[in-house]
Amino acid sequence: MTIAIIICYFATWAFIPHLLLLKKRPSATLAWLWAIMFIPFVGPFVYFFFGTDRLKRRRLRRRSLYSARSNRRGTPATTTDPDTARLLGRLPLRDRQFLGLLSRINQLPLSSAANLRILRDAKEFYSALEGSIAGAKHHIHLEFYIWNADDTGAKFLKLLADAARRGVIVRLLLDGVGSHAFTESLLGDFLAAGGHFSWFQSLDPKRNRFFLNLRNHRKLQVVDGTSAFVGGMNIGREYEGLDPARGHWRDVQVEADGPVVLELQDVFADDWFFATGEKISSAAFFPEPAAGAKYLTHVVLGGPDRRNEPISKTIVSLLNEASGRVWIATGYFVPDDIILAALELAASRGVDVRLLISEKNDHPWLVVVGRSYYGQLLAAGVRIFEYSAGINHAKVMLADDRWAMIGSANLDYRSMRLNFELNLLAHSAERNAELAHILEHDFSVSQEIDPEVFARRPFRRRFAEAALRPLSPML
């Protein structure tokens, strides 16, 4: 015990200068200092695995030297394709200016889609993905945060193996933290058939990988360079509502085709290069899209390789732009001060701001921390609904009657700054109305937080919220 105390003591003082030199946000720095200094043994241990940024310093430097977009087009694109330019020219000046702002924030051009299909649950998504895999002719690129070692995971591995056997190029990229229950021993048939697999990041001491902090939380699937899926769903039986411990699972995915698929293919190509060093550059992976795009779209990328926090700024921009409503569904709710202020300001100027937050999830302490923000939001006029019909995992944002965003990013610190995330924004009254209908149903099966009742919650709950809130930047 004495030796352990001595080791912990020296580890504590060794980690503090390391933390300060990382130059994190002051709130994050103070949270980690609080944990390291005042939670013996556990604090330094957690910081070692979750607070360091070695991945950023080493592998992200290599990533910055290669871009699938630059490699494909010679120079980073600063103009849009003809279909997108045509659609953009039809918009009111205010909307054109706003899209231009988002393009500068995200450092990506605007794009467009011929079709956008909202997939309301895993049944619809899995059916659509199965059909795309079965019909693939050239390649299948799949990127997930979680791939469970269950019947659902086995079914999709078989579909991929079958595709590889008929000559389709299949690449599967999984995050080593999210898919920790998945083992490479399950890949035997897939690899034997010619499939390609890589971990995005894994906990592997043999390869000097000890850190769990920077994760690929993206859910992206591209088939033949002509269709793509983006959203919040992974592969596992719980997404179909088949896990009794979790119950009903609420999630959303979107299927797109048209020019935006090439932008999404760039995302996968960059992530695959990051993980493997292999460049996906052949023109066969980037076919010319057919004419006839109908919806303006914009790919919104977040991650530790993008210093200006584009997802956070996109959300704040939508909150500031809205004049009628902003409805947001999120699996986890731990907002930073900027988003918190934007939510309050939007509600204070009369915008119908609603939050749909899961009443329960796989990280209960996040529910407790999230509730610590309810008081000031309710006071500003924000309406908060806790989804009680199961688990809400959807990440959806609607602004007014024309902006709709679906993706992988939650409204929390991790999604804004630490995880690799991917959202897709669409300018479409049709898709906005379709998602609004879904959210209206979800609001109806949720418990709206009453400000007066919430203010009278027991002291033990208020104390737990206050005690955990300083740790928000670490969660």
C-alpha positions as CSV (number, residue, x, y, z in Angstrom):
1,M,0.0,0.0,0.0
2,T,2.8,2.4,0.9
3,I,4.5,1.8,-2.5
4,A,1.1,2.5,-4.3
5,I,0.7,5.7,-2.4
6,I,4.2,6.9,-3.4
7,I,3.6,6.0,-7.0
8,C,0.3,7.8,-7.0
9,Y,1.9,10.9,-5.4
10,F,4.7,11.2,-8.0
11,A,2.2,10.4,-10.9
12,T,0.0,13.2,-9.7
13,W,2.8,15.8,-9.8
14,A,4.2,14.4,-13.1
15,F,0.8,14.7,-14.9
16,I,0.1,18.3,-13.9
17,P,2.9,19.9,-16.0
18,H,1.9,17.6,-18.9
19,L,-1.7,18.8,-18.6
20,L,-0.8,22.4,-18.5
21,L,1.4,22.1,-21.6
22,L,-1.5,20.7,-23.6
23,K,-3.1,24.1,-23.4
24,K,-6.6,22.8,-23.2
25,R,-9.6,25.1,-22.6
26,P,-9.4,26.6,-19.1
27,S,-12.6,24.7,-18.0
28,A,-11.1,21.4,-19.2
29,T,-7.8,22.1,-17.6
30,L,-9.4,22.9,-14.2
31,A,-11.6,19.8,-14.4
32,W,-8.6,17.5,-15.0
33,L,-6.6,19.3,-12.2
34,W,-9.6,18.7,-9.9
35,A,-9.6,15.0,-10.8
36,I,-5.9,14.5,-10.6
37,M,-5.3,16.3,-7.3
38,F,-8.5,15.4,-5.4
39,I,-9.4,11.9,-6.5
40,P,-6.4,9.8,-5.3
41,F,-5.4,6.8,-7.4
42,V,-8.4,7.1,-9.7
43,G,-7.8,10.6,-11.0
44,P,-4.3,10.1,-12.3
45,F,-5.2,6.7,-13.7
46,V,-8.2,8.2,-15.6
47,Y,-6.1,11.1,-16.9
48,F,-3.5,8.7,-18.3
49,F,-6.0,6.9,-20.4
50,F,-8.5,9.6,-21.2
51,G,-6.9,13.0,-20.8
52,T,-3.7,12.8,-22.9
53,D,-3.4,13.7,-26.6
54,R,-0.6,11.6,-27.9
55,L,-2.7,10.5,-30.8
56,K,-3.1,14.1,-31.8
57,R,0.6,14.9,-31.6
58,R,1.8,11.8,-33.5
59,R,-0.7,10.4,-36.0
60,L,-2.7,13.5,-36.7
61,R,0.4,15.1,-38.0
62,R,0.6,12.4,-40.6
63,R,-3.1,12.8,-41.4
64,S,-2.6,16.5,-42.1
65,L,-0.1,15.7,-44.9
66,Y,-2.7,13.9,-47.0
67,S,-6.2,14.8,-48.0
68,A,-8.4,12.7,-50.2
69,R,-10.0,15.9,-51.5
70,S,-6.7,17.5,-52.5
71,N,-5.4,14.2,-54.0
72,R,-8.6,13.7,-56.0
73,R,-9.0,17.3,-57.3
74,G,-5.4,18.6,-57.3
75,T,-6.2,21.5,-55.0
76,P,-8.7,21.9,-52.2
77,A,-12.1,22.7,-53.8
78,T,-13.3,26.3,-53.2
79,T,-16.2,26.2,-55.7
80,T,-19.3,24.0,-55.9
81,D,-20.2,21.5,-58.6
82,P,-22.7,22.7,-61.3
83,D,-25.8,21.1,-59.7
84,T,-25.1,22.7,-56.3
85,A,-24.3,26.1,-57.9
86,R,-27.7,25.9,-59.7
87,L,-29.6,25.1,-56.5
88,L,-27.7,27.8,-54.6
89,G,-28.6,30.4,-57.1
90,R,-32.3,29.8,-56.5
91,L,-32.1,30.6,-52.7
92,P,-32.9,33.9,-51.1
93,L,-29.8,36.0,-50.4
94,R,-30.0,35.4,-46.6
95,D,-29.8,31.6,-47.1
96,R,-27.0,31.9,-49.6
97,Q,-25.0,34.0,-47.1
98,F,-25.7,31.6,-44.3
99,L,-24.5,28.6,-46.3
100,G,-21.4,30.6,-47.3
101,L,-20.8,31.1,-43.6
102,L,-21.1,27.4,-42.8
103,S,-18.8,26.5,-45.7
104,R,-16.1,28.8,-44.3
105,I,-16.6,27.5,-40.8
106,N,-16.3,23.9,-41.9
107,Q,-13.7,24.6,-44.6
108,L,-15.6,22.4,-47.0
109,P,-17.7,23.4,-50.1
110,L,-21.4,23.1,-50.3
111,S,-22.8,20.0,-52.0
112,S,-26.1,18.6,-53.1
113,A,-28.1,15.4,-53.2
114,A,-30.5,13.9,-55.7
115,N,-32.4,12.1,-52.9
116,L,-32.4,12.2,-49.1
117,R,-34.2,9.4,-47.5
118,I,-34.9,9.5,-43.7
119,L,-34.5,6.1,-42.1
120,R,-36.6,6.2,-38.9
121,D,-35.2,3.2,-37.1
122,A,-32.8,0.3,-37.3
123,K,-35.3,-1.8,-39.2
124,E,-35.4,0.7,-42.0
125,F,-31.7,1.4,-41.9
126,Y,-30.5,-2.3,-41.8
127,S,-32.9,-3.2,-44.6
128,A,-31.6,-0.4,-46.8
129,L,-28.0,-1.2,-46.0
130,E,-28.5,-4.9,-46.7
131,G,-30.0,-4.0,-50.1
132,S,-27.0,-1.7,-50.9
133,I,-24.5,-4.3,-49.9
134,A,-26.3,-7.0,-52.0
135,G,-26.4,-4.7,-55.0
136,A,-22.8,-3.4,-54.7
137,K,-20.8,-3.7,-57.9
138,H,-17.4,-2.1,-57.2
139,H,-16.8,-1.3,-53.5
140,I,-18.4,-1.1,-50.0
141,H,-16.8,1.3,-47.4
142,L,-18.2,0.9,-43.9
143,E,-17.2,3.0,-40.8
144,F,-18.8,2.4,-37.4
145,Y,-18.1,3.3,-33.8
146,I,-19.7,0.1,-32.5
147,W,-19.9,-3.3,-34.1
148,N,-21.2,-5.8,-31.6
149,A,-20.3,-9.5,-31.5
150,D,-23.9,-10.7,-31.7
151,D,-26.3,-12.1,-34.3
152,T,-26.7,-8.8,-36.0
153,G,-23.0,-8.2,-36.3
154,A,-22.5,-11.8,-37.6
155,K,-25.3,-11.3,-40.2
156,F,-23.6,-8.2,-41.7
157,L,-20.2,-9.8,-41.6
158,K,-21.6,-12.6,-43.7
159,L,-23.1,-10.1,-46.2
160,L,-19.8,-8.4,-46.5
161,A,-17.9,-11.7,-47.0
162,D,-20.4,-12.7,-49.7
163,A,-19.8,-9.3,-51.4
164,A,-16.1,-9.8,-51.3
165,R,-16.3,-13.2,-52.8
166,R,-18.1,-11.9,-55.8
167,G,-15.3,-9.4,-56.4
168,V,-16.5,-6.3,-54.6
169,I,-13.8,-4.3,-52.7
170,V,-14.9,-4.2,-49.1
171,R,-13.3,-2.1,-46.4
172,L,-14.5,-2.1,-42.8
173,L,-13.2,0.5,-40.3
174,L,-14.1,0.2,-36.6
175,D,-13.1,2.2,-33.6
176,G,-11.2,0.1,-31.1
177,V,-12.8,1.7,-28.0
178,G,-16.4,1.6,-29.2
179,S,-16.1,-1.9,-30.6
180,H,-14.1,-3.3,-27.7
181,A,-16.3,-6.4,-27.5
182,F,-15.5,-7.2,-31.2
183,T,-12.5,-9.5,-31.8
184,E,-10.5,-10.1,-35.0
185,S,-11.2,-13.8,-34.6
186,L,-14.7,-13.1,-35.9
187,L,-13.3,-11.8,-39.2
188,G,-11.9,-15.2,-40.4
189,D,-14.5,-15.7,-43.2
190,F,-14.6,-12.0,-44.1
191,L,-10.8,-11.8,-44.5
192,A,-10.5,-15.2,-46.3
193,A,-13.0,-13.8,-48.8
194,G,-10.8,-10.9,-49.5
195,G,-12.3,-8.2,-47.2
196,H,-10.1,-5.5,-45.8
197,F,-10.3,-4.5,-42.1
198,S,-8.7,-2.0,-39.8
199,W,-9.1,-0.5,-36.4
200,F,-9.3,3.3,-36.4
201,Q,-7.7,3.2,-32.9
202,S,-7.3,0.4,-30.5
203,L,-6.0,-0.2,-27.0
204,D,-2.9,-2.2,-27.8
205,P,0.1,-1.8,-25.5
206,K,2.2,-3.9,-27.9
207,R,1.8,-1.1,-30.5
208,N,2.3,1.7,-27.9
209,R,-1.4,2.5,-27.8
210,F,-2.5,3.2,-24.3
211,F,-5.0,6.0,-24.8
212,L,-8.8,5.9,-25.1
213,N,-9.6,9.5,-25.5
214,L,-9.8,10.3,-29.2
215,R,-12.4,8.1,-30.8
216,N,-13.9,7.7,-34.2
217,H,-17.6,8.2,-33.4
218,R,-18.6,8.5,-37.1
219,K,-21.2,6.3,-38.7
220,L,-20.6,6.4,-42.4
221,Q,-21.3,3.9,-45.2
222,V,-20.5,4.5,-48.8
223,V,-21.5,2.0,-51.6
224,D,-20.0,2.3,-55.1
225,G,-19.5,6.0,-54.7
226,T,-23.1,6.6,-55.6
227,S,-25.0,6.2,-52.3
228,A,-24.1,6.9,-48.7
229,F,-25.6,6.6,-45.2
230,V,-25.0,9.0,-42.3
231,G,-26.5,9.1,-38.8
232,G,-26.3,7.7,-35.3
233,M,-26.8,4.0,-35.7
234,N,-24.2,1.3,-35.2
235,I,-24.4,-2.5,-35.7
236,G,-25.9,-4.5,-32.9
237,R,-29.1,-6.1,-31.7
238,E,-29.9,-3.3,-29.2
239,Y,-30.4,-0.9,-32.1
240,E,-33.3,-3.1,-33.2
241,G,-34.8,-3.0,-29.7
242,L,-33.8,-6.6,-29.1
243,D,-31.8,-6.1,-25.9
244,P,-34.3,-6.4,-23.0
245,A,-31.9,-4.4,-20.7
246,R,-32.1,-1.4,-23.0
247,G,-35.6,-1.7,-24.5
248,H,-36.9,0.4,-27.4
249,W,-34.1,2.3,-29.2
250,R,-34.9,5.6,-30.9
251,D,-32.4,6.5,-33.7
252,V,-32.3,8.1,-37.1
253,Q,-30.1,7.6,-40.2
254,V,-30.2,9.4,-43.6
255,E,-29.5,7.8,-47.0
256,A,-28.2,10.2,-49.7
257,D,-27.1,10.0,-53.3
258,G,-25.7,12.6,-55.7
259,P,-22.7,14.9,-55.5
260,V,-22.6,14.8,-51.7
261,V,-21.6,11.1,-51.8
262,L,-18.2,12.1,-53.2
263,E,-17.7,14.5,-50.2
264,L,-18.6,11.6,-47.9
265,Q,-16.2,9.3,-49.8
266,D,-13.5,11.8,-49.1
267,V,-14.3,11.5,-45.3
268,F,-13.9,7.7,-45.4
269,A,-10.8,7.9,-47.5
270,D,-9.1,10.3,-45.0
271,D,-10.1,8.1,-42.1
272,W,-8.9,4.9,-43.8
273,F,-5.6,6.6,-44.6
274,F,-5.3,7.8,-41.0
275,A,-5.8,4.2,-39.8
276,T,-3.8,2.2,-42.4
277,G,-1.6,4.6,-44.5
278,E,-3.4,3.4,-47.7
279,K,-4.6,6.1,-50.1
280,I,-7.9,5.6,-51.8
281,S,-7.4,7.7,-54.9
282,S,-8.6,5.7,-58.0
283,A,-11.2,7.5,-60.1
284,A,-13.3,4.3,-59.8
285,F,-14.1,5.2,-56.1
286,F,-15.2,8.7,-57.2
287,P,-17.6,8.3,-60.1
288,E,-19.2,11.3,-61.7
289,P,-22.6,11.8,-60.1
290,A,-25.7,11.8,-62.3
291,A,-27.3,15.2,-62.9
292,G,-30.6,16.2,-61.2
293,A,-29.7,17.1,-57.6
294,K,-32.6,18.5,-55.6
295,Y,-31.3,19.3,-52.1
296,L,-28.5,21.5,-51.0
297,T,-26.4,19.7,-48.4
298,H,-23.3,20.4,-46.4
299,V,-20.9,17.9,-44.7
300,V,-20.0,19.0,-41.2
301,L,-16.9,17.3,-39.8
302,G,-15.6,17.4,-36.2
303,G,-12.5,16.0,-34.6
304,P,-9.2,16.8,-32.9
305,D,-7.7,17.4,-36.4
306,R,-10.1,20.3,-36.9
307,R,-9.0,23.0,-34.5
308,N,-11.9,25.5,-35.0
309,E,-14.6,23.2,-33.6
310,P,-16.8,23.3,-36.7
311,I,-19.7,21.2,-35.3
312,S,-20.1,23.5,-32.3
313,K,-19.9,26.6,-34.4
314,T,-22.4,25.1,-36.9
315,I,-24.9,24.4,-34.1
316,V,-24.5,27.9,-32.6
317,S,-24.9,29.4,-36.1
318,L,-28.2,27.6,-36.6
319,L,-29.4,28.7,-33.2
320,N,-28.5,32.3,-34.0
321,E,-30.0,32.1,-37.5
322,A,-33.4,30.7,-36.4
323,S,-36.4,32.9,-36.0
324,G,-39.2,30.4,-35.5
325,R,-38.0,27.1,-34.0
326,V,-35.0,25.0,-33.1
327,W,-35.7,21.4,-32.1
328,I,-32.7,19.2,-31.0
329,A,-32.6,15.5,-30.1
330,T,-29.4,14.3,-28.5
331,G,-28.4,11.1,-26.8
332,Y,-26.1,12.9,-24.3
333,F,-26.4,16.5,-23.1
334,V,-23.4,18.1,-21.5
335,P,-23.2,21.5,-23.3
336,D,-20.3,23.9,-23.2
337,D,-20.8,27.6,-22.2
338,I,-21.1,28.8,-25.9
339,I,-23.9,26.4,-26.8
340,L,-25.6,26.9,-23.5
341,A,-25.6,30.7,-24.1
342,A,-26.8,30.3,-27.7
343,L,-29.7,28.1,-26.5
344,E,-30.7,30.6,-23.9
345,L,-30.5,33.6,-26.3
346,A,-32.6,31.9,-28.9
347,A,-35.3,31.1,-26.4
348,S,-35.1,34.6,-24.9
349,R,-35.8,36.2,-28.3
350,G,-38.9,34.0,-28.7
351,V,-37.7,31.1,-30.7
352,D,-39.4,27.8,-29.9
353,V,-36.4,25.9,-28.5
354,R,-36.9,22.3,-27.5
355,L,-34.5,19.7,-26.3
356,L,-35.2,15.9,-26.5
357,I,-32.8,14.2,-24.1
358,S,-32.8,10.5,-23.1
359,E,-34.1,9.8,-19.6
360,K,-31.7,6.9,-19.4
361,N,-28.7,5.8,-21.4
362,D,-25.6,3.6,-21.1
363,H,-23.8,6.3,-19.1
364,P,-26.1,7.3,-16.2
365,W,-23.8,9.9,-14.8
366,L,-24.2,11.9,-18.0
367,V,-27.9,12.1,-17.3
368,V,-27.2,13.5,-13.9
369,V,-24.6,16.1,-15.2
370,G,-27.0,17.1,-18.0
371,R,-29.8,17.9,-15.5
372,S,-27.5,20.4,-13.8
373,Y,-28.0,22.7,-16.8
374,Y,-31.8,22.4,-16.9
375,G,-32.5,25.2,-14.4
376,Q,-31.0,28.1,-16.4
377,L,-32.4,26.8,-19.7
378,L,-35.9,26.5,-18.3
379,A,-35.6,30.0,-16.9
380,A,-34.8,31.3,-20.4
381,G,-37.8,29.5,-21.9
382,V,-36.2,26.4,-23.3
383,R,-38.6,23.4,-23.3
384,I,-36.9,20.2,-22.2
385,F,-38.3,16.7,-22.8
386,E,-36.9,13.5,-21.4
387,Y,-37.5,10.6,-23.6
388,S,-39.0,7.9,-21.5
389,A,-40.2,5.3,-24.1
390,G,-36.7,3.7,-24.2
391,I,-33.3,5.1,-25.1
392,N,-33.0,8.1,-27.4
393,H,-29.8,7.9,-29.3
394,A,-30.8,10.1,-32.3
395,K,-28.8,13.2,-33.1
396,V,-31.1,15.5,-35.0
397,M,-31.4,19.3,-35.2
398,L,-34.1,21.3,-37.0
399,A,-34.0,25.1,-37.5
400,D,-37.1,26.9,-38.7
401,D,-38.8,25.1,-41.5
402,R,-35.9,24.4,-43.9
403,W,-32.7,23.4,-42.1
404,A,-32.3,19.8,-41.0
405,M,-29.1,18.1,-39.6
406,I,-28.6,14.4,-38.8
407,G,-25.4,12.8,-37.7
408,S,-23.2,11.3,-35.0
409,A,-22.5,14.3,-32.8
410,N,-24.2,14.6,-29.4
411,L,-24.6,17.9,-27.6
412,D,-21.6,17.3,-25.3
413,Y,-18.0,18.2,-24.8
414,R,-16.7,14.9,-26.3
415,S,-18.6,15.3,-29.5
416,M,-17.6,18.9,-29.9
417,R,-13.9,18.6,-29.3
418,L,-12.5,15.0,-28.8
419,N,-14.3,12.6,-31.0
420,F,-14.2,12.3,-34.8
421,E,-17.8,13.2,-35.7
422,L,-19.8,13.5,-38.9
423,N,-23.1,15.4,-39.4
424,L,-25.0,16.1,-42.6
425,L,-26.9,19.3,-43.0
426,A,-29.7,19.7,-45.6
427,H,-31.6,22.7,-46.8
428,S,-35.0,21.1,-47.4
429,A,-38.5,22.0,-46.3
430,E,-39.6,18.4,-47.1
431,R,-37.0,16.7,-44.9
432,N,-37.4,19.3,-42.2
433,A,-41.1,18.6,-42.0
434,E,-40.5,14.8,-42.0
435,L,-38.1,15.0,-39.1
436,A,-40.4,17.4,-37.3
437,H,-43.2,14.8,-37.5
438,I,-40.8,12.2,-36.0
439,L,-39.8,14.6,-33.2
440,E,-43.4,15.6,-32.5
441,H,-44.2,11.9,-31.8
442,D,-41.1,11.6,-29.6
443,F,-42.1,14.7,-27.6
444,S,-45.6,13.1,-27.1
445,V,-44.1,10.0,-25.5
446,S,-41.6,11.9,-23.4
447,Q,-41.9,13.7,-20.0
448,E,-41.7,17.4,-20.3
449,I,-39.7,19.0,-17.5
450,D,-41.9,21.3,-15.4
451,P,-39.8,24.2,-14.1
452,E,-41.6,24.4,-10.7
453,V,-41.5,20.6,-10.1
454,F,-37.8,20.5,-11.2
455,A,-37.0,23.3,-8.7
456,R,-38.4,21.2,-5.9
457,R,-36.3,18.1,-6.7
458,P,-34.6,16.4,-3.6
459,F,-31.4,17.8,-2.2
460,R,-29.5,14.6,-2.9
461,R,-30.2,15.0,-6.7
462,R,-29.2,18.7,-6.6
463,F,-26.0,17.8,-4.8
464,A,-25.1,15.0,-7.2
465,E,-25.6,17.4,-10.1
466,A,-23.5,20.1,-8.5
467,A,-20.7,17.6,-7.6
468,L,-20.4,16.1,-11.0
469,R,-20.8,19.3,-13.1
470,P,-17.2,20.4,-12.7
471,L,-16.2,17.2,-14.5
472,S,-18.3,18.1,-17.6
473,P,-15.2,18.8,-19.8
474,M,-13.9,15.3,-19.1
475,L,-17.0,13.3,-19.9
